[in-house]
Amino acid sequence: MSTEHTTRVESTQGVTHTGDGHIYVNLGAAAHEPRKPTFRQLPDDQLRWTRRVLVAPVNMGKARTTLEETGTVILDGAPGSGRSATARVLLREHHRPGGAFRELLPDELPLHDPAFVDPGDRLLLDLSTAEAGLWHAARGGLPALRQTVRERRAHLVVAHALQALCDLVADSRRLRRKLLDRLARGDLAPTDLAIFMRVSDPEPLTDRSVTTRALVDEDGVQRSLITCWRAVLTYAVSRPEGRRVAPRTEMQSWLHWAAEGAGDRGEVLLDLLVAAADRCGEDRGAAFAALYASARQAECASPGAGAHSAETTDLLLHKIGVAQNLGPAAPSASARGGRS
């Protein structure tokens, strides 16, 4: 049984054979030609539509300036914050004659390969849904890619995942310090607060296993933490949607660690929370109440008898009273417990 194959020829080009014998044609790339990576091209009408429907995030102007001045900008944020759409719009605004809009596929391409950056290109590297391993792999090639982008007057926007950002910060005191500083200096939109909630884990902030000084003891880190916690508390107590998603879990985590794991740095954690609530303006009383309620909930959820958590709640209540000029400067013996 045979199968007939038919090939329709619309035009002829390439090799012509006019003699006897066989001819072999290699349909792959010539051995001496470098492999030109493939891309996902994004049509301009799709970019125009994205521009029309995008609600610009609060920091878009800053991102636009960074892209213009350096050729590269990295966007972060929580899921649903519009990172990918913002990246596309920023790149469309930087159209250059001769360049193309291309989306890099980091799981298929070596980012250090300069072959896929042409003069004037607008490149999108979207890692917003990437696994942490892919982000780490792509991160290794970013310095070389950015250098090529600068040399060829192209533009690159990287949209990365919140989880990947948290993974990077988890391994570096320096990055955690820098990220907290950057958040505190920004506008602290809800997406920024979501990032803060993830990177303000009190355990690494009070860790002194690497150096004799914990991050939470640094003046700059303390200022950043107070600024960000003030924004979190204000958002949580002043807006109806904030009350529905009040950061009880994160506050309880801080209070539980202050009681059970932070040792002599536990009182510093309490001082930072009280200082943040004290800066909440007209929401100051509600912020203090939210702190105290979280402390009571943490106490109830504490394993065992929760004696340390009860002492922490008493100490927090004392500090709130001092901030409101309602109590003595020295805490009671029960509030101090075993703390030095």
Secondary structure, DSSP 8 states (H G I E B T S, - for coil): ---------S---S----SSS------S--TTS------EE--HHHHHHHHHH----TTHHHHHHHHHHHSEEEE--STTS-HHHHHHHHHHHT--TT--EEE--TTTS-TT-GGG--TT-EEEEEETT--HHHHHHHHHHHHHHHHHHHHTT-EEEEEE-HHHHHHHHHT-HHHHHHHHHHHHHS---HHHHHHHHHH--HHHHT--SSSSS-GGGSHHHHHHHHHHHHHHHHHHHHSHHHHHT--HHHHHHHHHHHHHT-GGGHHHHHHHHHHHHHTSGGGHHHHHHHHHHHHHHHHHHSSTT-HHHHHHHHHHHHHHHHHTT-S-SS--HHHHTT--
